Amino acid sequence: MDKTELKGLFQFKLDWTNFPQNVSDKPGIFQTLEEQLGLRMEARKLPIETLVIDHLEKSSAN
């Protein structure tokens, strides 16, 4: 959920590469976002709209 309150469209370039699995000190995407763009992502619990379908029936051939 965007809580920045920034308006408009932005274009930026992020230099991040998927490193091989055996590289132990590879930077994560969240660390890279903060280092290169100054963007910090935070985990929060917020209410979201949810649609639950609890029953379906196959339609008849009318």
PyMOL Python script that loads the backbone (N, CA, C, O; Angstrom):
from pymol import cmd

cmd.read_pdbstr("""\
ATOM      1  N   MET A   1       0.853  -1.164   0.000  1.00  0.00           N
ATOM      2  CA  MET A   1       0.000   0.000   0.000  1.00  0.00           C
ATOM      3  C   MET A   1       0.899   1.227   0.000  1.00  0.00           C
ATOM      4  O   MET A   1       1.828   1.318   0.802  1.00  0.00           O
ATOM      5  N   ASP A   2       0.628   2.162  -0.889  1.00  0.00           N
ATOM      6  CA  ASP A   2       1.436   3.370  -1.004  1.00  0.00           C
ATOM      7  C   ASP A   2       1.007   4.376   0.057  1.00  0.00           C
ATOM      8  O   ASP A   2      -0.116   4.880   0.024  1.00  0.00           O
ATOM      9  N   LYS A   3       1.895   4.664   0.990  1.00  0.00           N
ATOM     10  CA  LYS A   3       1.619   5.635   2.042  1.00  0.00           C
ATOM     11  C   LYS A   3       2.525   6.861   1.916  1.00  0.00           C
ATOM     12  O   LYS A   3       2.668   7.618   2.876  1.00  0.00           O
ATOM     13  N   THR A   4       3.144   7.072   0.739  1.00  0.00           N
ATOM     14  CA  THR A   4       4.097   8.165   0.577  1.00  0.00           C
ATOM     15  C   THR A   4       3.422   9.523   0.423  1.00  0.00           C
ATOM     16  O   THR A   4       4.019  10.549   0.747  1.00  0.00           O
ATOM     17  N   GLU A   5       2.184   9.542  -0.067  1.00  0.00           N
ATOM     18  CA  GLU A   5       1.450  10.765  -0.368  1.00  0.00           C
ATOM     19  C   GLU A   5       2.132  11.596  -1.464  1.00  0.00           C
ATOM     20  O   GLU A   5       1.865  12.791  -1.590  1.00  0.00           O
ATOM     21  N   LEU A   6       3.008  10.968  -2.255  1.00  0.00           N
ATOM     22  CA  LEU A   6       3.629  11.637  -3.388  1.00  0.00           C
ATOM     23  C   LEU A   6       2.707  11.511  -4.593  1.00  0.00           C
ATOM     24  O   LEU A   6       2.158  10.439  -4.846  1.00  0.00           O
ATOM     25  N   LYS A   7       2.537  12.585  -5.328  1.00  0.00           N
ATOM     26  CA  LYS A   7       1.658  12.592  -6.498  1.00  0.00           C
ATOM     27  C   LYS A   7       2.502  12.577  -7.773  1.00  0.00           C
ATOM     28  O   LYS A   7       3.641  13.044  -7.771  1.00  0.00           O
ATOM     29  N   GLY A   8       1.949  12.049  -8.845  1.00  0.00           N
ATOM     30  CA  GLY A   8       2.607  12.075 -10.141  1.00  0.00           C
ATOM     31  C   GLY A   8       3.286  10.758 -10.474  1.00  0.00           C
ATOM     32  O   GLY A   8       3.253   9.797  -9.705  1.00  0.00           O
ATOM     33  N   LEU A   9       3.898  10.750 -11.640  1.00  0.00           N
ATOM     34  CA  LEU A   9       4.621   9.583 -12.123  1.00  0.00           C
ATOM     35  C   LEU A   9       6.111   9.849 -12.012  1.00  0.00           C
ATOM     36  O   LEU A   9       6.564  10.977 -12.206  1.00  0.00           O
ATOM     37  N   PHE A  10       6.869   8.811 -11.699  1.00  0.00           N
ATOM     38  CA  PHE A  10       8.308   8.943 -11.551  1.00  0.00           C
ATOM     39  C   PHE A  10       8.991   7.873 -12.376  1.00  0.00           C
ATOM     40  O   PHE A  10       8.495   6.753 -12.503  1.00  0.00           O
ATOM     41  N   GLN A  11      10.131   8.230 -12.933  1.00  0.00           N
ATOM     42  CA  GLN A  11      10.918   7.270 -13.697  1.00  0.00           C
ATOM     43  C   GLN A  11      12.282   7.194 -13.026  1.00  0.00           C
ATOM     44  O   GLN A  11      12.893   8.223 -12.737  1.00  0.00           O
ATOM     45  N   PHE A  12      12.759   5.984 -12.778  1.00  0.00           N
ATOM     46  CA  PHE A  12      14.054   5.808 -12.150  1.00  0.00           C
ATOM     47  C   PHE A  12      14.694   4.535 -12.657  1.00  0.00           C
ATOM     48  O   PHE A  12      14.031   3.675 -13.236  1.00  0.00           O
ATOM     49  N   LYS A  13      15.996   4.427 -12.432  1.00  0.00           N
ATOM     50  CA  LYS A  13      16.724   3.235 -12.844  1.00  0.00           C
ATOM     51  C   LYS A  13      17.327   2.604 -11.600  1.00  0.00           C
ATOM     52  O   LYS A  13      18.019   3.264 -10.826  1.00  0.00           O
ATOM     53  N   LEU A  14      17.059   1.333 -11.421  1.00  0.00           N
ATOM     54  CA  LEU A  14      17.582   0.570 -10.296  1.00  0.00           C
ATOM     55  C   LEU A  14      18.531  -0.478 -10.848  1.00  0.00           C
ATOM     56  O   LEU A  14      18.138  -1.289 -11.686  1.00  0.00           O
ATOM     57  N   ASP A  15      19.773  -0.471 -10.392  1.00  0.00           N
ATOM     58  CA  ASP A  15      20.768  -1.427 -10.851  1.00  0.00           C
ATOM     59  C   ASP A  15      20.853  -2.556  -9.832  1.00  0.00           C
ATOM     60  O   ASP A  15      21.566  -2.456  -8.833  1.00  0.00           O
ATOM     61  N   TRP A  16      20.109  -3.641 -10.099  1.00  0.00           N
ATOM     62  CA  TRP A  16      20.081  -4.795  -9.206  1.00  0.00           C
ATOM     63  C   TRP A  16      20.080  -6.049 -10.048  1.00  0.00           C
ATOM     64  O   TRP A  16      19.342  -6.149 -11.028  1.00  0.00           O
ATOM     65  N   THR A  17      20.895  -6.993  -9.671  1.00  0.00           N
ATOM     66  CA  THR A  17      21.040  -8.223 -10.440  1.00  0.00           C
ATOM     67  C   THR A  17      20.724  -9.407  -9.546  1.00  0.00           C
ATOM     68  O   THR A  17      21.082  -9.420  -8.368  1.00  0.00           O
ATOM     69  N   ASN A  18      20.069 -10.377 -10.094  1.00  0.00           N
ATOM     70  CA  ASN A  18      19.874 -11.631  -9.358  1.00  0.00           C
ATOM     71  C   ASN A  18      21.211 -12.353  -9.294  1.00  0.00           C
ATOM     72  O   ASN A  18      21.763 -12.747 -10.322  1.00  0.00           O
ATOM     73  N   PHE A  19      21.722 -12.522  -8.095  1.00  0.00           N
ATOM     74  CA  PHE A  19      23.007 -13.164  -7.903  1.00  0.00           C
ATOM     75  C   PHE A  19      22.827 -14.671  -7.820  1.00  0.00           C
ATOM     76  O   PHE A  19      21.736 -15.150  -7.509  1.00  0.00           O
ATOM     77  N   PRO A  20      23.880 -15.417  -8.093  1.00  0.00           N
ATOM     78  CA  PRO A  20      23.786 -16.878  -7.951  1.00  0.00           C
ATOM     79  C   PRO A  20      23.416 -17.255  -6.523  1.00  0.00           C
ATOM     80  O   PRO A  20      23.700 -16.511  -5.584  1.00  0.00           O
ATOM     81  N   GLN A  21      22.785 -18.403  -6.364  1.00  0.00           N
ATOM     82  CA  GLN A  21      22.318 -18.857  -5.055  1.00  0.00           C
ATOM     83  C   GLN A  21      23.460 -19.037  -4.053  1.00  0.00           C
ATOM     84  O   GLN A  21      23.234 -18.918  -2.848  1.00  0.00           O
ATOM     85  N   ASN A  22      24.673 -19.320  -4.516  1.00  0.00           N
ATOM     86  CA  ASN A  22      25.769 -19.605  -3.600  1.00  0.00           C
ATOM     87  C   ASN A  22      26.479 -18.340  -3.091  1.00  0.00           C
ATOM     88  O   ASN A  22      27.424 -18.455  -2.310  1.00  0.00           O
ATOM     89  N   VAL A  23      26.062 -17.166  -3.500  1.00  0.00           N
ATOM     90  CA  VAL A  23      26.666 -15.932  -3.008  1.00  0.00           C
ATOM     91  C   VAL A  23      25.956 -15.541  -1.718  1.00  0.00           C
ATOM     92  O   VAL A  23      24.760 -15.249  -1.729  1.00  0.00           O
ATOM     93  N   SER A  24      26.695 -15.534  -0.598  1.00  0.00           N
ATOM     94  CA  SER A  24      26.056 -15.327   0.705  1.00  0.00           C
ATOM     95  C   SER A  24      25.867 -13.853   1.063  1.00  0.00           C
ATOM     96  O   SER A  24      24.977 -13.535   1.852  1.00  0.00           O
ATOM     97  N   ASP A  25      26.667 -12.951   0.515  1.00  0.00           N
ATOM     98  CA  ASP A  25      26.580 -11.542   0.908  1.00  0.00           C
ATOM     99  C   ASP A  25      25.906 -10.669  -0.160  1.00  0.00           C
ATOM    100  O   ASP A  25      26.162  -9.468  -0.243  1.00  0.00           O
ATOM    101  N   LYS A  26      25.050 -11.283  -0.969  1.00  0.00           N
ATOM    102  CA  LYS A  26      24.354 -10.532  -2.016  1.00  0.00           C
ATOM    103  C   LYS A  26      23.356  -9.547  -1.382  1.00  0.00           C
ATOM    104  O   LYS A  26      22.682  -9.893  -0.413  1.00  0.00           O
ATOM    105  N   PRO A  27      23.261  -8.338  -1.917  1.00  0.00           N
ATOM    106  CA  PRO A  27      22.293  -7.382  -1.369  1.00  0.00           C
ATOM    107  C   PRO A  27      20.876  -7.755  -1.773  1.00  0.00           C
ATOM    108  O   PRO A  27      20.648  -8.222  -2.889  1.00  0.00           O
ATOM    109  N   GLY A  28      19.931  -7.552  -0.877  1.00  0.00           N
ATOM    110  CA  GLY A  28      18.534  -7.826  -1.169  1.00  0.00           C
ATOM    111  C   GLY A  28      17.910  -6.654  -1.906  1.00  0.00           C
ATOM    112  O   GLY A  28      18.487  -5.568  -1.961  1.00  0.00           O
ATOM    113  N   ILE A  29      16.739  -6.874  -2.469  1.00  0.00           N
ATOM    114  CA  ILE A  29      16.053  -5.818  -3.215  1.00  0.00           C
ATOM    115  C   ILE A  29      15.685  -4.655  -2.302  1.00  0.00           C
ATOM    116  O   ILE A  29      15.729  -3.503  -2.734  1.00  0.00           O
ATOM    117  N   PHE A  30      15.319  -4.930  -1.038  1.00  0.00           N
ATOM    118  CA  PHE A  30      14.944  -3.859  -0.123  1.00  0.00           C
ATOM    119  C   PHE A  30      16.146  -3.000   0.241  1.00  0.00           C
ATOM    120  O   PHE A  30      16.030  -1.777   0.322  1.00  0.00           O
ATOM    121  N   GLN A  31      17.295  -3.621   0.461  1.00  0.00           N
ATOM    122  CA  GLN A  31      18.529  -2.887   0.747  1.00  0.00           C
ATOM    123  C   GLN A  31      18.941  -2.055  -0.468  1.00  0.00           C
ATOM    124  O   GLN A  31      19.367  -0.911  -0.316  1.00  0.00           O
ATOM    125  N   THR A  32      18.819  -2.615  -1.657  1.00  0.00           N
ATOM    126  CA  THR A  32      19.191  -1.913  -2.879  1.00  0.00           C
ATOM    127  C   THR A  32      18.293  -0.708  -3.120  1.00  0.00           C
ATOM    128  O   THR A  32      18.782   0.349  -3.520  1.00  0.00           O
ATOM    129  N   LEU A  33      16.987  -0.843  -2.886  1.00  0.00           N
ATOM    130  CA  LEU A  33      16.069   0.290  -3.031  1.00  0.00           C
ATOM    131  C   LEU A  33      16.465   1.444  -2.123  1.00  0.00           C
ATOM    132  O   LEU A  33      16.433   2.602  -2.539  1.00  0.00           O
ATOM    133  N   GLU A  34      16.834   1.138  -0.893  1.00  0.00           N
ATOM    134  CA  GLU A  34      17.194   2.194   0.051  1.00  0.00           C
ATOM    135  C   GLU A  34      18.534   2.826  -0.309  1.00  0.00           C
ATOM    136  O   GLU A  34      18.670   4.048  -0.254  1.00  0.00           O
ATOM    137  N   GLU A  35      19.520   2.022  -0.673  1.00  0.00           N
ATOM    138  CA  GLU A  35      20.844   2.550  -0.996  1.00  0.00           C
ATOM    139  C   GLU A  35      20.852   3.394  -2.266  1.00  0.00           C
ATOM    140  O   GLU A  35      21.457   4.465  -2.291  1.00  0.00           O
ATOM    141  N   GLN A  36      20.189   2.924  -3.319  1.00  0.00           N
ATOM    142  CA  GLN A  36      20.265   3.604  -4.610  1.00  0.00           C
ATOM    143  C   GLN A  36      19.213   4.689  -4.787  1.00  0.00           C
ATOM    144  O   GLN A  36      19.475   5.700  -5.439  1.00  0.00           O
ATOM    145  N   LEU A  37      18.025   4.497  -4.217  1.00  0.00           N
ATOM    146  CA  LEU A  37      16.931   5.428  -4.471  1.00  0.00           C
ATOM    147  C   LEU A  37      16.458   6.169  -3.222  1.00  0.00           C
ATOM    148  O   LEU A  37      15.668   7.108  -3.320  1.00  0.00           O
ATOM    149  N   GLY A  38      16.934   5.756  -2.059  1.00  0.00           N
ATOM    150  CA  GLY A  38      16.491   6.389  -0.827  1.00  0.00           C
ATOM    151  C   GLY A  38      15.083   5.998  -0.433  1.00  0.00           C
ATOM    152  O   GLY A  38      14.435   6.703   0.341  1.00  0.00           O
ATOM    153  N   LEU A  39      14.598   4.874  -0.959  1.00  0.00           N
ATOM    154  CA  LEU A  39      13.257   4.396  -0.646  1.00  0.00           C
ATOM    155  C   LEU A  39      13.348   3.287   0.395  1.00  0.00           C
ATOM    156  O   LEU A  39      14.129   2.348   0.241  1.00  0.00           O
ATOM    157  N   ARG A  40      12.568   3.392   1.429  1.00  0.00           N
ATOM    158  CA  ARG A  40      12.566   2.381   2.473  1.00  0.00           C
ATOM    159  C   ARG A  40      11.184   1.748   2.526  1.00  0.00           C
ATOM    160  O   ARG A  40      10.172   2.446   2.597  1.00  0.00           O
ATOM    161  N   MET A  41      11.151   0.429   2.492  1.00  0.00           N
ATOM    162  CA  MET A  41       9.887  -0.285   2.564  1.00  0.00           C
ATOM    163  C   MET A  41       9.719  -0.813   3.978  1.00  0.00           C
ATOM    164  O   MET A  41      10.658  -1.345   4.569  1.00  0.00           O
ATOM    165  N   GLU A  42       8.515  -0.662   4.515  1.00  0.00           N
ATOM    166  CA  GLU A  42       8.219  -1.124   5.863  1.00  0.00           C
ATOM    167  C   GLU A  42       7.071  -2.121   5.814  1.00  0.00           C
ATOM    168  O   GLU A  42       6.119  -1.960   5.050  1.00  0.00           O
ATOM    169  N   ALA A  43       7.178  -3.147   6.637  1.00  0.00           N
ATOM    170  CA  ALA A  43       6.090  -4.117   6.760  1.00  0.00           C
ATOM    171  C   ALA A  43       5.075  -3.562   7.752  1.00  0.00           C
ATOM    172  O   ALA A  43       5.439  -3.160   8.857  1.00  0.00           O
ATOM    173  N   ARG A  44       3.812  -3.541   7.362  1.00  0.00           N
ATOM    174  CA  ARG A  44       2.734  -3.087   8.225  1.00  0.00           C
ATOM    175  C   ARG A  44       1.528  -3.988   8.022  1.00  0.00           C
ATOM    176  O   ARG A  44       1.343  -4.566   6.951  1.00  0.00           O
ATOM    177  N   LYS A  45       0.717  -4.099   9.055  1.00  0.00           N
ATOM    178  CA  LYS A  45      -0.536  -4.827   8.941  1.00  0.00           C
ATOM    179  C   LYS A  45      -1.645  -3.805   8.761  1.00  0.00           C
ATOM    180  O   LYS A  45      -1.913  -2.996   9.648  1.00  0.00           O
ATOM    181  N   LEU A  46      -2.288  -3.853   7.597  1.00  0.00           N
ATOM    182  CA  LEU A  46      -3.364  -2.928   7.262  1.00  0.00           C
ATOM    183  C   LEU A  46      -4.575  -3.721   6.793  1.00  0.00           C
ATOM    184  O   LEU A  46      -4.425  -4.807   6.234  1.00  0.00           O
ATOM    185  N   PRO A  47      -5.760  -3.195   7.013  1.00  0.00           N
ATOM    186  CA  PRO A  47      -6.945  -3.889   6.503  1.00  0.00           C
ATOM    187  C   PRO A  47      -7.003  -3.803   4.977  1.00  0.00           C
ATOM    188  O   PRO A  47      -6.680  -2.770   4.391  1.00  0.00           O
ATOM    189  N   ILE A  48      -7.414  -4.892   4.350  1.00  0.00           N
ATOM    190  CA  ILE A  48      -7.570  -4.899   2.898  1.00  0.00           C
ATOM    191  C   ILE A  48      -8.953  -5.439   2.554  1.00  0.00           C
ATOM    192  O   ILE A  48      -9.565  -6.165   3.338  1.00  0.00           O
ATOM    193  N   GLU A  49      -9.429  -5.076   1.381  1.00  0.00           N
ATOM    194  CA  GLU A  49     -10.712  -5.569   0.905  1.00  0.00           C
ATOM    195  C   GLU A  49     -10.519  -6.993   0.393  1.00  0.00           C
ATOM    196  O   GLU A  49      -9.583  -7.267  -0.358  1.00  0.00           O
ATOM    197  N   THR A  50     -11.404  -7.895   0.801  1.00  0.00           N
ATOM    198  CA  THR A  50     -11.276  -9.300   0.441  1.00  0.00           C
ATOM    199  C   THR A  50     -12.593  -9.814  -0.127  1.00  0.00           C
ATOM    200  O   THR A  50     -13.666  -9.494   0.386  1.00  0.00           O
ATOM    201  N   LEU A  51     -12.506 -10.607  -1.182  1.00  0.00           N
ATOM    202  CA  LEU A  51     -13.669 -11.257  -1.770  1.00  0.00           C
ATOM    203  C   LEU A  51     -13.548 -12.753  -1.510  1.00  0.00           C
ATOM    204  O   LEU A  51     -12.551 -13.375  -1.877  1.00  0.00           O
ATOM    205  N   VAL A  52     -14.566 -13.327  -0.874  1.00  0.00           N
ATOM    206  CA  VAL A  52     -14.564 -14.755  -0.571  1.00  0.00           C
ATOM    207  C   VAL A  52     -15.702 -15.413  -1.335  1.00  0.00           C
ATOM    208  O   VAL A  52     -16.853 -14.989  -1.231  1.00  0.00           O
ATOM    209  N   ILE A  53     -15.381 -16.445  -2.099  1.00  0.00           N
ATOM    210  CA  ILE A  53     -16.387 -17.252  -2.810  1.00  0.00           C
ATOM    211  C   ILE A  53     -16.460 -18.565  -2.071  1.00  0.00           C
ATOM    212  O   ILE A  53     -15.502 -19.338  -2.072  1.00  0.00           O
ATOM    213  N   ASP A  54     -17.610 -18.828  -1.430  1.00  0.00           N
ATOM    214  CA  ASP A  54     -17.709 -20.030  -0.629  1.00  0.00           C
ATOM    215  C   ASP A  54     -18.492 -21.156  -1.301  1.00  0.00           C
ATOM    216  O   ASP A  54     -18.590 -22.253  -0.752  1.00  0.00           O
ATOM    217  N   HIS A  55     -19.057 -20.888  -2.502  1.00  0.00           N
ATOM    218  CA  HIS A  55     -19.806 -21.938  -3.172  1.00  0.00           C
ATOM    219  C   HIS A  55     -19.905 -21.616  -4.665  1.00  0.00           C
ATOM    220  O   HIS A  55     -20.149 -20.470  -5.042  1.00  0.00           O
ATOM    221  N   LEU A  56     -19.718 -22.623  -5.505  1.00  0.00           N
ATOM    222  CA  LEU A  56     -19.877 -22.502  -6.958  1.00  0.00           C
ATOM    223  C   LEU A  56     -20.698 -23.669  -7.463  1.00  0.00           C
ATOM    224  O   LEU A  56     -20.600 -24.780  -6.941  1.00  0.00           O
ATOM    225  N   GLU A  57     -21.506 -23.417  -8.477  1.00  0.00           N
ATOM    226  CA  GLU A  57     -22.227 -24.492  -9.148  1.00  0.00           C
ATOM    227  C   GLU A  57     -22.051 -24.324 -10.651  1.00  0.00           C
ATOM    228  O   GLU A  57     -22.023 -23.209 -11.171  1.00  0.00           O
ATOM    229  N   LYS A  58     -21.935 -25.445 -11.327  1.00  0.00           N
ATOM    230  CA  LYS A  58     -21.821 -25.421 -12.778  1.00  0.00           C
ATOM    231  C   LYS A  58     -23.170 -24.978 -13.350  1.00  0.00           C
ATOM    232  O   LYS A  58     -24.216 -25.472 -12.928  1.00  0.00           O
ATOM    233  N   SER A  59     -23.147 -24.057 -14.299  1.00  0.00           N
ATOM    234  CA  SER A  59     -24.397 -23.571 -14.885  1.00  0.00           C
ATOM    235  C   SER A  59     -25.057 -24.630 -15.747  1.00  0.00           C
ATOM    236  O   SER A  59     -24.379 -25.484 -16.319  1.00  0.00           O
ATOM    237  N   SER A  60     -26.384 -24.575 -15.842  1.00  0.00           N
ATOM    238  CA  SER A  60     -27.112 -25.534 -16.669  1.00  0.00           C
ATOM    239  C   SER A  60     -27.066 -25.083 -18.129  1.00  0.00           C
ATOM    240  O   SER A  60     -26.861 -23.904 -18.417  1.00  0.00           O
ATOM    241  N   ALA A  61     -27.256 -26.015 -19.029  1.00  0.00           N
ATOM    242  CA  ALA A  61     -27.179 -25.733 -20.467  1.00  0.00           C
ATOM    243  C   ALA A  61     -28.545 -25.242 -20.969  1.00  0.00           C
ATOM    244  O   ALA A  61     -29.278 -26.015 -21.586  1.00  0.00           O
ATOM    245  N   ASN A  62     -28.896 -23.994 -20.721  1.00  0.00           N
ATOM    246  CA  ASN A  62     -30.166 -23.420 -21.181  1.00  0.00           C
ATOM    247  C   ASN A  62     -29.980 -22.727 -22.499  1.00  0.00           C
ATOM    248  O   ASN A  62     -30.936 -22.181 -23.049  1.00  0.00           O
TER     249      ASN A  62
END
""", "prot")
cmd.dss("prot")
cmd.show_as("cartoon", "prot")
cmd.util.cbc("prot")
cmd.orient("prot")
